[in-house]
Amino acid sequence: QVQLVESGGGLVQPGGSLRLTCAASGIPFSVYTMNWYRQAPGKQRELVAGITSGGTTNYADSVKGRFTISRDNAKKAVYLQMNSLKPEDTAVYYCNVRARNYWGQGTQVTVSS
């Protein structure tokens, strides 16, 4: 059974930081590109960051220089370190395996003073 479980969301003030974790099970994690998406109220889901099996990363322009994606294949986990958070980063953040259209349940990130 495939599971992607996100954690680490919460309420943070502008300028603050959060670290999201996605724990995977039931898949050969190390072979897949892993992605983080987000969806804000009333908006389409958008790709935030991705990391290939070889460790190559890509980011949405809106988060470049502030967010960092990383992975630990031994732990079957992918992380999203989010710094200098802005109110416009408020969204539900989802872990994704695009090759298999696997999605986690999401974790809420709210940036507000």
Residue pairs with C-beta under 8 A, 6 or more apart in sequence:
1 25
1 26
2 24
2 25
2 26
2 27
2 100
2 102
3 23
3 24
3 25
3 26
4 22
4 23
4 24
4 95
4 96
4 97
4 102
4 103
4 104
4 105
5 22
5 23
5 24
5 25
5 95
5 104
5 105
6 20
6 21
6 22
6 93
6 94
6 95
6 104
6 105
6 106
6 107
7 20
7 21
7 23
7 107
8 18
8 19
8 20
8 21
8 107
9 18
9 20
9 93
9 107
9 108
9 109
9 110
10 18
10 108
10 109
10 110
11 110
11 112
12 18
12 85
12 109
12 110
12 111
13 111
13 112
13 113
14 85
14 86
14 87
14 111
14 112
14 113
15 84
15 85
16 85
16 111
17 81
17 82
17 83
17 84
17 85
18 82
18 85
18 109
19 79
19 80
19 81
19 82
20 36
20 79
20 80
20 82
20 93
20 107
20 109
21 77
21 78
21 79
22 34
22 36
22 77
22 78
22 79
22 80
22 95
22 104
23 75
23 76
23 77
24 34
24 76
24 77
24 78
24 95
24 97
25 76
27 76
27 97
27 100
27 102
29 73
29 76
30 53
30 73
31 53
32 53
32 97
32 99
32 100
33 50
33 51
33 52
33 53
33 97
33 98
33 99
34 50
34 51
34 69
34 71
34 78
34 95
34 96
34 97
35 47
35 48
35 49
35 50
35 51
35 95
35 96
35 97
35 98
36 47
36 48
36 49
36 50
36 69
36 78
36 80
36 93
36 94
36 95
36 96
37 45
37 46
37 47
37 48
37 93
37 94
37 96
38 45
38 46
38 48
38 89
38 91
38 92
38 93
38 94
38 109
39 45
39 46
39 91
39 92
39 94
39 106
40 88
40 90
40 91
40 92
43 91
45 94
46 60
47 60
48 59
48 60
48 63
48 67
48 80
48 93
49 57
49 58
49 59
49 60
49 63
49 67
49 68
49 69
49 80
50 57
50 58
50 69
50 98
51 57
51 69
51 70
51 71
51 78
55 71
57 68
57 69
59 67
59 69
62 88
63 82
63 89
66 82
66 83
66 84
66 85
67 80
67 81
67 82
67 83
68 80
68 81
68 83
69 78
69 79
69 80
69 81
70 78
70 79
70 81
71 77
71 78
71 79
72 78
72 79
78 95
80 93
82 89
82 109
85 109
85 111
86 111
87 111
87 112
88 111
89 109
89 111
90 109
90 110
90 111
90 112
91 108
91 109
92 106
92 107
92 108
92 109
93 106
93 107
93 108
93 109
94 103
94 104
94 105
94 106
95 103
95 104
96 102
96 103
96 104
